[in-house]
Amino acid sequence: MLRPLRIAIQFLTRIPVPPVDTVTNDEVGQSILWYPLVGLMIGGLLVALWSVTGGVSPLLRAALILAVWVLVTGALHLDGLADSADAWLGGLGDRERTLAIMKDPYSGPGAVTTLIVVLIVKFSALDAIVAEGNWTALMAAPLLGRTAVPLLFLTTPYVRPGGLGAVLANHLPRPSVIVILFATVLAILFVLGRPGFWLLLVNAILFVTVRRMMMHRIGGTTGDTTGSLVELLELVSLLTMI
């Protein structure tokens, strides 16, 4: 298996793959090209679960799909959403205070409330999707959420030095990222047709809105704000597909 792909799987999921030792910065940068594929892998697992639980009530199927979704990603992006919610509420418009709160390992009421609301809405959306038999939504949401990550790093400064995010930003293969993004958009339009257009449009509007909030508050993005964007795009993708 390609080393950058294994790096992407190891970082974004809890799917067991052979570990990658002595990772180079260039390989970390190359791994972001595989994020859309990892999103498809997550979607494929959700569709497989949807398929084998056909005899279960829609409500329970939705709960199982959500639970597996959280487990397979290790709640990585939910953690970013929680930290970002705390920081935005407690930062009081101040850049340094916002960044400091995001590094705090403890969760305040803003984080807890945001997680509860997002997970309730996500669960309700999954219930509706299961009832409709709309399995394509289970593929599209993880795909679009992770496709947004290379787009965000391509267009937005990374403001926290050190860590994996800084390595990704500094070693981003920009021409290849543009090709991957363009190919993903074309594939969605080809497979989904007109619904795919509306799905991309809604995601683009939310992406621009959240990115603008990041730029206004902290002048760029961090790992936490990137995770929050993934969660929000997954949610709006489910709602749009409904």
C-alpha positions as CSV (number, residue, x, y, z in Angstrom):
1,M,0.0,0.0,0.0
2,L,1.3,3.5,-0.8
3,R,2.9,5.1,2.2
4,P,1.0,8.4,1.9
5,L,-2.3,6.6,1.7
6,R,-1.4,4.6,4.9
7,I,-0.5,7.9,6.6
8,A,-3.9,9.3,5.6
9,I,-5.8,6.2,6.9
10,Q,-3.8,6.2,10.1
11,F,-4.5,9.8,10.8
12,L,-8.2,10.1,9.8
13,T,-9.5,6.7,10.9
14,R,-9.0,3.8,13.3
15,I,-8.9,1.3,10.4
16,P,-5.9,-1.0,11.1
17,V,-3.2,-0.7,8.5
18,P,0.6,-1.5,8.6
19,P,2.3,1.4,10.5
20,V,4.5,3.8,8.6
21,D,7.9,4.3,10.2
22,T,10.3,7.2,9.7
23,V,7.7,9.4,7.9
24,T,9.1,12.2,5.8
25,N,7.5,15.7,5.6
26,D,7.0,15.2,1.9
27,E,5.1,12.0,2.6
28,V,2.9,13.8,5.1
29,G,2.2,16.5,2.5
30,Q,1.4,13.8,-0.1
31,S,-1.0,12.1,2.3
32,I,-3.5,14.9,1.9
33,L,-4.1,13.9,-1.7
34,W,-5.7,10.6,-0.4
35,Y,-8.2,12.3,2.0
36,P,-11.1,12.1,-0.5
37,L,-10.4,8.3,-0.9
38,V,-10.4,7.8,2.8
39,G,-13.7,9.6,2.9
40,L,-15.0,7.1,0.4
41,M,-13.7,4.2,2.5
42,I,-15.6,5.5,5.5
43,G,-18.7,5.9,3.4
44,G,-18.3,2.4,2.1
45,L,-18.2,1.0,5.7
46,L,-21.4,2.9,6.5
47,V,-23.1,1.6,3.4
48,A,-22.0,-1.9,4.2
49,L,-23.5,-1.5,7.7
50,W,-26.7,-0.1,6.3
51,S,-26.9,-3.1,3.9
52,V,-26.4,-5.8,6.6
53,T,-28.9,-4.3,9.0
54,G,-31.8,-4.4,6.7
55,G,-34.0,-6.2,9.2
56,V,-33.5,-3.7,12.0
57,S,-35.8,-0.7,12.7
58,P,-34.7,2.5,10.9
59,L,-34.2,4.2,14.3
60,L,-31.7,1.6,15.5
61,R,-30.0,1.4,12.1
62,A,-29.4,5.2,12.3
63,A,-28.0,4.8,15.8
64,L,-25.7,2.0,14.7
65,I,-24.5,3.9,11.7
66,L,-23.7,7.0,13.8
67,A,-21.9,5.0,16.4
68,V,-19.7,3.3,13.8
69,W,-19.1,6.6,12.1
70,V,-17.8,8.1,15.3
71,L,-15.8,5.0,16.2
72,V,-14.1,4.5,12.9
73,T,-12.9,8.2,12.9
74,G,-11.9,8.1,16.5
75,A,-14.1,11.2,17.1
76,L,-11.2,13.1,15.6
77,H,-13.3,15.9,14.0
78,L,-15.8,16.0,16.8
79,D,-12.9,16.9,19.1
80,G,-12.0,19.8,16.8
81,L,-15.6,20.9,16.7
82,A,-15.8,20.9,20.5
83,D,-12.6,22.8,20.9
84,S,-13.6,25.4,18.2
85,A,-17.0,25.9,19.8
86,D,-15.4,26.6,23.2
87,A,-12.8,28.9,21.6
88,W,-15.3,30.9,19.6
89,L,-17.7,31.4,22.6
90,G,-14.9,32.1,25.2
91,G,-12.5,33.9,22.9
92,L,-14.7,37.0,23.0
93,G,-13.4,38.1,19.5
94,D,-9.8,38.0,20.6
95,R,-7.3,36.0,18.4
96,E,-4.8,35.0,21.1
97,R,-7.5,34.1,23.6
98,T,-9.3,32.0,21.0
99,L,-6.1,30.1,20.1
100,A,-5.3,29.5,23.7
101,I,-8.8,28.1,24.5
102,M,-8.5,25.7,21.6
103,K,-5.3,24.2,23.2
104,D,-7.1,23.7,26.5
105,P,-7.8,20.0,26.9
106,Y,-11.0,20.6,28.9
107,S,-14.4,21.0,27.4
108,G,-16.8,23.8,28.5
109,P,-20.6,24.0,28.2
110,G,-20.2,25.4,24.7
111,A,-18.4,22.4,23.5
112,V,-20.8,19.9,25.2
113,T,-23.9,21.7,23.9
114,T,-22.5,21.9,20.3
115,L,-21.6,18.2,20.3
116,I,-25.1,17.3,21.6
117,V,-26.9,19.4,19.0
118,V,-24.7,18.3,16.1
119,L,-25.0,14.6,17.0
120,I,-28.8,14.8,17.5
121,V,-29.3,16.5,14.1
122,K,-26.9,14.0,12.5
123,F,-28.8,11.1,14.0
124,S,-32.1,12.5,12.9
125,A,-30.8,13.0,9.4
126,L,-29.5,9.4,9.3
127,D,-32.9,8.2,10.4
128,A,-34.5,9.9,7.5
129,I,-31.8,8.7,5.1
130,V,-32.2,5.1,6.3
131,A,-36.0,5.3,5.9
132,E,-35.6,6.6,2.3
133,G,-32.9,4.0,1.5
134,N,-30.7,6.9,0.3
135,W,-27.4,5.1,0.6
136,T,-25.6,7.6,-1.7
137,A,-25.8,10.2,1.1
138,L,-23.7,7.9,3.3
139,M,-21.0,7.9,0.7
140,A,-21.2,11.6,-0.2
141,A,-21.0,13.1,3.3
142,P,-17.7,11.6,4.4
143,L,-16.3,12.2,0.9
144,L,-17.1,15.9,0.9
145,G,-16.1,16.4,4.5
146,R,-12.6,15.1,3.8
147,T,-12.3,16.7,0.4
148,A,-12.7,20.1,2.1
149,V,-9.5,19.6,4.0
150,P,-7.0,19.9,1.0
151,L,-9.2,22.8,-0.3
152,L,-8.9,24.5,3.1
153,F,-5.1,24.0,3.3
154,L,-4.8,25.2,-0.3
155,T,-6.6,28.5,0.3
156,T,-6.1,29.3,3.9
157,P,-3.0,30.0,6.1
158,Y,-2.2,27.6,8.9
159,V,-1.7,29.7,11.9
160,R,-0.3,27.4,14.6
161,P,3.4,26.4,14.1
162,G,4.4,22.9,14.8
163,G,2.4,19.7,14.5
164,L,1.0,17.7,11.6
165,G,-1.1,20.6,10.3
166,A,1.9,22.8,9.9
167,V,3.8,20.0,8.0
168,L,0.7,19.5,5.8
169,A,0.6,23.2,5.0
170,N,4.3,23.6,4.4
171,H,4.6,20.5,2.2
172,L,1.3,20.7,0.3
173,P,1.6,19.5,-3.3
174,R,-0.5,22.3,-4.6
175,P,-0.8,21.3,-8.3
176,S,-1.8,17.8,-7.4
177,V,-4.3,19.0,-4.9
178,I,-6.0,21.1,-7.6
179,V,-6.2,18.1,-9.8
180,I,-7.7,15.9,-7.1
181,L,-10.3,18.6,-6.2
182,F,-11.3,19.0,-9.8
183,A,-11.6,15.3,-10.3
184,T,-13.7,14.9,-7.2
185,V,-16.1,17.6,-8.3
186,L,-16.5,16.0,-11.7
187,A,-17.1,12.6,-10.2
188,I,-19.8,13.8,-8.0
189,L,-21.5,15.6,-10.8
190,F,-21.2,12.6,-13.0
191,V,-22.6,10.1,-10.5
192,L,-25.3,12.3,-8.8
193,G,-26.3,14.6,-11.6
194,R,-28.4,17.6,-10.6
195,P,-28.6,16.6,-6.9
196,G,-24.8,16.6,-7.0
197,F,-24.8,20.2,-8.2
198,W,-27.0,21.3,-5.3
199,L,-24.9,19.3,-2.9
200,L,-21.7,21.0,-4.1
201,L,-23.3,24.4,-4.0
202,V,-24.5,24.1,-0.4
203,N,-21.1,22.7,0.6
204,A,-19.3,25.6,-1.1
205,I,-21.5,28.2,0.6
206,L,-20.8,26.7,4.0
207,F,-17.1,26.3,3.2
208,V,-16.8,30.0,2.3
209,T,-18.8,31.0,5.4
210,V,-16.8,29.0,7.9
211,R,-13.5,30.0,6.2
212,R,-14.5,33.6,6.5
213,M,-15.2,33.2,10.2
214,M,-11.7,31.6,10.6
215,M,-10.0,34.4,8.8
216,H,-11.8,37.1,10.7
217,R,-11.1,35.6,14.1
218,I,-7.7,33.9,13.9
219,G,-6.3,34.8,10.5
220,G,-6.3,31.3,9.2
221,T,-7.0,27.7,10.2
222,T,-5.8,25.2,12.8
223,G,-6.3,21.5,13.2
224,D,-9.4,22.1,15.4
225,T,-11.1,24.5,13.0
226,T,-10.4,22.1,10.2
227,G,-12.0,19.3,12.1
228,S,-15.0,21.5,12.9
229,L,-15.4,22.2,9.1
230,V,-15.4,18.5,8.3
231,E,-18.2,17.8,10.8
232,L,-20.3,20.7,9.6
233,L,-19.9,19.8,6.0
234,E,-20.8,16.2,6.7
235,L,-24.0,17.4,8.5
236,V,-25.1,19.8,5.8
237,S,-24.4,17.1,3.2
238,L,-26.8,14.7,4.9
239,L,-29.4,17.4,5.2
240,T,-29.0,18.4,1.6
241,M,-29.3,14.8,0.3
242,I,-32.5,14.5,2.3
